[in-house]
Amino acid sequence: MDQSLKRLLFHHYKKIITILIITIAGIYLIQTITDIVSWKNDYKYFSSEKAHLNFEKQLKDSYEFEDQEKGKIFLFYDLKKEHAIYTDDFNTFRNYSLTIFNPNEDANQQRYNSYPYYNEHFIQLLMIFIIVGTLLFLIDLKSNFNTLLFTSKYKRSSIYWYKYYYIGGTMALTLFISKAVSILAYRFFIPHDYLNISLSQQLFSSFSGWLTLVSFFILSSFLGLIIGNWLFGISAILVMFFTFNRFLSNIDYISQTFFNSHIEETSTVSSNVLNNVLPLQQVSIQPINYLPLFILVFSASIVLFFGQRLFEHISLENRGSFIIIPTLKRTIQLLVIIYGMITFAASTFLITAFPNEKLSLSSQIISYTKIIFIFVIIYYVTEYILFDKKPTFLKKINL
């Protein structure tokens, strides 16, 4: 180990390391305390006479609503039995209201992934991991600090891995410890009867969420490594951030179409793609969708080691280009086209090529025309951004 390089990078990153530890651990600490206190307050409420009186009042009020069973209170919609569940028993209502992880057949479980008492702020953490990952290389490649490192005695491979060691390692370890402490807190302070989740389910579920965030960090850092133009780079990352969900959804759709003989239609109440396609939005007793998780982890592993080789051959002269490594432009273009076609055209193609019922000729023509149009748009956009080539018709009108 090059101790002088470690000291140099630690001094350079120590402030951001401190901020990341406080931010990630703080999110879990505040949320865990808030949720457990909230549950304790509700438990105290349901043990009071006021809760009984309010329950009786709700039973009486139920006679005023035409869409509700008279003399009963709505609990949840049962997806398996396909009807609403009502109750007139206070203990049943109380136990359901205090249960943290609802049953899989509960529409609330399908929509929200877990009871509101448990929330890991997945979206906020995802944004933190993506932003920090992107800036890990992008900022330094634009600064004099990277110029100093590249002209020093240090190996580029060592610089590359120490960056991950300090920033990626800090985020991954802090997230892992925070998740573990949060799980232990819930299991210690809340009675087991109200959890409705086994320790193995909770650990494995939470670990898959950890893998998801770490994988997104690595993928984002790779984008930050190869991107040299701030405007196009950040725009591309934002586009990917808002479309990756749909990309994974279509991958899952393709898998079901070609490899599953029985495809279950998704209920409208469970059509939240974040819950159904990403490995997890929050800790849940729902089965983990392994295909997107495998794609994420495998892709992250590939780019992690491939990124080292690229980092060793980066030329700072290309820092103003959209892609800082010219030899990668055609490969990047191909990947963008594949990604774009899967994201925006895969569902249209599958519905048209493998319809549940026969489509009219005009419908097929419209669908295939749409697919071709999407391909043409993606191709010319990448030609312009990557190679500064304008379509002929744009040149003629001087655009």
N, C-alpha and C positions, 0 to 999 in steps of 0.2 A: 504494500500500500504506500502511495505517495503522500506522506503526512503533510508536506507543505501545501500540496494541492487541496487536501481536505480542509486544512485551516483556512486557506484562501476562499474556498467556496462557502465554508461555514460562515465566515465573516461577511461574505457577500449576501448570503441568504438568511442570516439569523433573525432578522426582523420579520420577514415573511413567514419563517418557520414558527415563530412565536404567535403571530396573528392566526395562522392556520390551526394550530393546536387549540388556541382559545376559542376560535370560531366553531370548529367541528365539535369539540368537547362541550362547549357552551350550549350548542343547539340541543345536544342529547341531555345534558344536565337539566337545563331549564324545562325542556319538554317532558322529561321523565317525572320531575318533581311536580310540574303543573298537572299532568295527567293522573298521577297517583293521588294527589290532593283532591282533584276533582272527583275521582272515584270514591274516595273516603267520604267526601261531603255528600255524595249521592247515597252512599250506603247508610249514612247517618239519617238522611232525609227519609229513606224508605223504611227506616225503623221507627219513625215517628207517627203520631196520631194524625198529623196533617196529611201525610201521604195517603192514609186510609180514607180520609174525608175527600181528598181530591179525586181519588180513584172512584169512589161512590158517585161523585158529581159527574165524572166522565161517563159512567154507566148510564146515568139518567139523561145526560145530554145526547147520548147515542140514538135515542128515539127520535131526535129532531132531524137526523140525516138519512136521506133515502138510500144512499149508496153504502150503508154500513149495517151490519147485523144489529138488531135491536137488543139492547141490554148487554152489549159486549164492546170491548176495546180492540182496535186493530193492533196486531203485533208485527207481522211481516208477511210478505208474499212468498209462498212456497213454490220454488221453481220446478221441483220434481212433480208435485201434485197439481201444479198450475192453478192454484186458488189461494185467496187470502186467508191468513190464520187470525182468528179472533179469540179473545178470552174474557171470561167474567170472574176469573180467579185472581185475587190480589197477589198471591205468592208466585203464580206463574208470570204475571206482569212484572213483578219485582225482580225475579231471577233473570228474566230476559233482559230487562233494562240494565242490570248490573253485569251481565256477561260481556267480557271484553272481545272474545273472538266468536262471532256468530256461526251457526252451522253453515255448511257449504250450500245447502238448498235454500238458504235465506237470501232473498234478493238484495238486502242491505249488505250482506257479506260480498256478494258478487259485484255490487256497485262500488262500495267503499273499501273493500278488502279487509276491513276490520272495524271494530267498534270505535267511535270517536275518541275513546280514552287512550287509544294507542296510535301514535302518529310519529313517523320518523322524518317528516319533512323531506321526502325523497326528491321532489323537484328542486328545492332550494339547494340541497347537497349536490344534485346532478349539475346544476348551473355552476356551483363553486368548483367542482372537479373538472368540468369542461373548460371554464375560463382559465383556471390556473394551469391546466395541462397545455392549453394553446399558447399561453404566454411563456411557458417554461423555456422554450427555445426561441420563440419569435422576438421577444424583447432583447435577449442577449445578442441575437444575430444582427440586430439593428444598433447595437451599442458599441462603445469603445472597449467595454469589458471583454467581449468575445474576441475582438481584434487582439487584445493583449494576450488572451489565453492561446489563440491560434499561433501567435508568434513566439510563444514561450517554449520551454523545454518539455512541457507536459504532453503526454500522449492524448490524442483526441478521444480515443476509446475510454481512457480514464476520466476525462472531462465529462463525457456522455453519461457514464454510469454513476458518477458522483452527483450529477444533477438529479438523477432519479433517486439516488440514495437519500439525499437530503430533503427534496421536495416530495417526490412520490412516496418514499418510505415514511416520511412524517405523516402524510395524509392517510396512507393505508393503515399504519399502526394506530394512529389516533382514532380513526373510524372503527377499527376492529375492537379496540379496548372500550370505546364508548358504547358500542353495540352490546358487548359482553356485560358491562356494568349495568346498562339499561335493562337487559333481560333478567339479571340477578335481582335487580331492584323490584321489578314487577312480580317475580316469583316469591320474593321475600315479604313484600308488603300487602299483596293481594291474595286472599284465600284461593286455593287451587280449584275449588268448585266453581269459581267465577271466571277462570281463565279459558277453559275449553280448548286448550292446546297442550300437547305434550312437550316436554323439554327438547326431545329430538326434533320434533317439527319446528319448534321455535328457533333452535340453533341452526338447523339446516336451511330454513327459510331466510333467516337473517344473514347467514353466510353467503347465500346466493345474491342477496342484495349488495353485500360487500363486494363480491366479484363483479357485479354489474357496474358499480361506481368506479372501481379501480380500472376496469377494462375501458370505460369511457375516458378516463384520465389518460391512459396510454394512447388510445386512438387520437385524442385531441392533441396530445403532445407531438405525435407524428405529423399531424397537419401543420402544427406550428413550426416544425422542423423544416418542412419542404416549401413552405409559403414564404415569399419574400416581399409581396406587396400588401400593405396593411389593409387598404380599401377592399380589394378583391378577396383577400384572405379572410377577413372578419365576415364579409358578406357570405362567402362560401360556408363558413362554419355556422353562421346563423341559419342558412338554408338547410344544412345537414341536421342541425339541432331540431328544427321544426318538422323535418320530413323523415327522420330516422325511425320514428315510431311507426309511420306508415310503411316504410321499407320492411321492417320486421314483421308487420302484419301481413304483408303480401308474401313474404317468405313462408310464413305459416300457412297461408292460403294455398300456395303452390305445393307445399308438403302434403296438406290434406287432400288436394286434388289428385296427386299422383301416387301417394303412398297409403292413404287411408281409404278403405272401402266403404266405411260408414262415416259420413260427415254430419255431426250434430250442428243444427242451426243455432246460432248464438241468440239468446233472448235479448229483447230490446233493453231490458233493465240491466243486462250484463255486457253491454257493448262498449264499455270503456276500454279502449285499446291499451292504455297504460297498464291496466290490471291484467288483461287477458294475454297480452303479447310480451311485454317486458317481463323478465323473470319475476320481478316483484315491485310493487310500488311501496308497500309496507309489509311488515311481517304478517303472515296469513296462514290459515290452515288449508288454503286452496293448493291443489297440486301445482308444482313448479313446471313451467313450460321450458323444457330442456333444450329444444332446438335453438331458440334465440339466445339462450345463455351460452350454449356451445359456440355459436357463431361469434358472439362477442368475445369470449375468452380466447378462442382460437385466433381470431383476427388480431386481437391485442398482442398475443404471444408472437405472432409472425412479425408485426410491424415493430415490436420492441427490439428484436435482434436485427431485423433488416435496417432499422433506423440507425444502428451503430455504424454499419457499413457506409450508409449515406453520409453520416456526420463526419466520417474520416475523409471524405472527398468533396466536402462543400467548399465552394469558392465564394469569398465575400464580395467579389466583383459582380455577382448576379443578385445582390440583395434587393434590387429594385424590381426584379421580375416577379410575376405571379408565382411561378414555380422556380425555386432557387437552383434546382438541378436540371439543366436542359435535357439531359438524356432520358429523363422520366416523363417528359411532356406527353408523348404518345401513349405511354402506359397509363398515365393519369387520365388522359382523354378517354381511353377505352373503359377504365373503371367508372368514370363519371357517367358515360353512356349506359353502361350496364346498370349502375345504381339508379339512374334516372328512369330507365325503361321499367325496371322492377317496381320502382316507387309509383310512377304515374301511369304505366300502361299494362302492368301484369294482370290486374283484376279485370280490365276490359278484355284482354286477350283470352283469359280463362273462361269468362262468361260467354264469350263469342265462340271460342273453339270447343268448349265442353258445356254446352247449354243444358239446363234442366228440361227445357222444352224447345221445340224447333223454332228457330228464329227466321224471320222473313229475310229475303235477299237484301232489301233496302237497309234493314237493321245491321246486317253483316257488313255491308259496304260502308256504312257510317262508322261502325266500330273500327274496322281495319284502316279506314282513312284517318281516323283519330289517332291510331297507333303510329301510322306513318308520319303524321304531322308532328307528334311528340318527338319522334326520333330526329326529324329534320331540325326542329327547334334546338334540341339538345346538341346536335352535331355542330350547327353553325355558331351557337353560343360558345362552345368550347374551342372552336377554331379561332374565334375572334379573341377570346380571353387568353388562350395559351399561345397562339401563334400570330396574333394581330392580323388575321386574315378576314376580310369582309366578303360577304356574298356578292356576286357579280351585280345583282340588281341594286344593292346599296351603293356600290361604287358609281353606278350610272346616275344615281340621283344625288351623288356627293354627300352621303351620310357616313 
